[in-house]
Amino acid sequence: MSQPPQKIHFIAIGGSIMHALAICLHDAGHIVSGSDDHFHDPSKSKLKQRGLLPEYEGWNSNMITEDVDSVILGMHAKRDNPELLKAQELGLKIYSFPEFIYEASKDKTRVVVAGSHGKTTVTSILMHVLKELDWDFDYMVGAQLKGFENMVKISNAPFIIIEGDEYTTSPSDNRPKFLHYHHHIGSITGIAWDHYNVYPEVEDYNKQFEHFIELTPKDGLLIYCEEDQETRELVSSKFDHFKPTLPYKAHDHVVRNGQSYLIIDGKEVAINIFGYHNMQNLNCARNILKSIGVTDDQFYQAISSFEGASRRLQVLGQNNQTVIYSDFAHAPSKLKATTSAVKQQFPNRFLVACMELHTFSSLNKAFIDQYEGTLDSCDEAIVYINPNTVSKKGLASMDQNELREAFKRNDLTLFNEVDELEAYLKGLNWTNKNLIMMSSGDFGGISLNSLVELIIK
């Protein structure tokens, strides 16, 4: 950033994306401080490395002084946060995370990737290809990506790639984050109801994407998945509000002996990612890149080395009998896409799918029936629920019979103790079997490394 150094304070600096922005601004020469009431790795270690980790956990209003140029407010903070109240009292400039990203990119071309699923993968593909081509660009993505030290970059680059989250902006702003970026080029990978705590009706959720479509400028472009019915119908109903749209489908491909190949002009090109949804994600990224000047030849040359984003069908370990994956899947559409992808890639292998119900939506009895059929692709379905998580969210616990009814799997197994889950998985015969561990949490602190080591050996 070319502006003079600013004094910037982060309220809830420990968040996965907040700490990345803090590091980005610190490395750009700004004076950065921050606080949080709890820190986890990897953000804790990364902040400590830069000298940005506070001496103690908790909020401290004394850190908010009149010489602070701006405050960046994270979602984790509450409305009555003492630092926020002090900043408001002093009349300081307060930004939410997306508001700050927009302010820092007002003079750039903004590409925003939205959708209920696949947006991290699409954003990661865009970043990977542009890096391979040595283009100058800024970015913001919600997962760690090989070849990129940080998840946020703000510089003097002419355009920025942004993963557009539909979750609310801040404690005082219930609008989705993606509405703040004011995209020039936008994409929607698919729409499937999620975030029950802020969108209690499916219409509430879909309305946010309707607003996103309407924000597309007449000289901009909206790229959308025409194979997703909800997206296709919503875009078609809004055609009068803007001009340029570009639909896409899954890229032509074939799967052979556990390997996926793109079909390009009658030829087969091996790639590292797999699954029908990823073939849609890949084609979404190809069309976005084409709109900013990347040729198909350049795209195909670069995509062959893309290995995926962290915790998006990430291979934890494998041998000639078993592959173990970690995935961020937690919402119904993500769960279905992930399990289907692995089963299609290895149709002759037994598939064990283990998922943690961790979010407010997934643990809510009013939402749980949305998971019907989402584990149909796996041969064995396992669900883990941490009772402490349920208690903290103030929800009623669910038993195995309720989950079996919701998922429509009479053979589904529920675990509430992480030690029992780990012992069960270690005790299985893993000959010709694959395992997916799916969660937006951490499975109660289970040691995935030791689990993988035992299974693979």
Protein Blocks (a to p, Z undefined) as FASTA:
>chain_A
ZZdcdddddehjlbmklmmmmmmmmmnopacddddfbdcdfklmmmmmnopacfbgcddf
klpcfklmbdcddfkbcfklmklmmmmmnopacddfklmmmmmmmmpccdddedjehjlm
mmmmmmmmmmmnopacddddfbdcehiabfbdcdfbfbdcddddfbdfblklcbdfklmn
opabdcdfbdcdehkllmmbfklmmmmmmmmmmmpcfklccdddfklmklmmmmmmmmmm
pmbdcdddddddddeehiacddeehiacddfbecjklmmmmmmmmmmmmmnopafklmmm
mmmmpgbjehiapafbdcfkbccdddfbfbfklmmmmmmmmmmmmmmbccddddddfbfk
lmpmklmmmmgoklmmpmbdcddddfklmmmnopacddfklmmmmnopakbccdfbfklm
mmmmmmpccehiacddddfbennopafklmmmmmmZZ
